[in-house]
Amino acid sequence: MTDLLFNQDSYLKETEASIIGVEENIIKLDRTIFYAESGGQPGDQGEIVLKDQVLKVVDTKKGSKPNEILHIVDGPIDQSLINQSAELKINWELRYAHMKMHSSCHILCSLVDALITGASVGSAKSRIDFDVDPSMLNKEELNEKIRDIISKDYPIIINQITGDELKSNPHLAKGAAVSPPVIDNKVQTVQIGEGENIIDLQCCGGTHCQSTKEIGPLEIGKIENKGKRNRRINIRFSS
């Protein structure tokens, strides 16, 4: 089991760790800042720096066990790396873009009252598929509301609830097909706003900004027809 430091601090760019496992081109660590692909957000990239070599992490994925993180490296490795100390460095520019985009997706979710049927987070653009009546979607109005939320600089707050609390509040899981990860009977929540000005609250294990203003200029691109009630809303950073 790996200590998931990105859940405690998504702004952590570097840290020390020990290698606890090696399989082909996969490294397992006792602790990590590398986010593993999940919930539509891509896995982190970066470097694992050893005393005599630097290993390039080209992707990060979840293993089959709870809190098992697989760091996929470019190049040959062997069992001699086990127990070695390492310095971890994520590609911060890429991670921060994913954080801003993932938080942007939650803003969009706050404006579309519908189940999510699919999502993909990118570094410059993202998409969410909604099971929604198309007559409920007005691109110009949505863009105006997005700009307003970002400009008001709402705080983005990470908390946890128990798995039992999630069962009692199923509306916190907005995906139609995928349930949020429950680890040790805990589920991470992401809240935009506070007090009487909470605009969104849902379960999510991704990495996020600390406030909406960090996102910067954002706009809806295309709204695509993917079925009778399935609409894909594309969002992108704008200048």
Order of alpha helices (4+ residues) and beta strands (2+ residues): beta-alpha-beta-beta-beta-beta-beta-beta-beta-alpha-beta-beta-alpha-beta-alpha-beta-beta-beta-beta
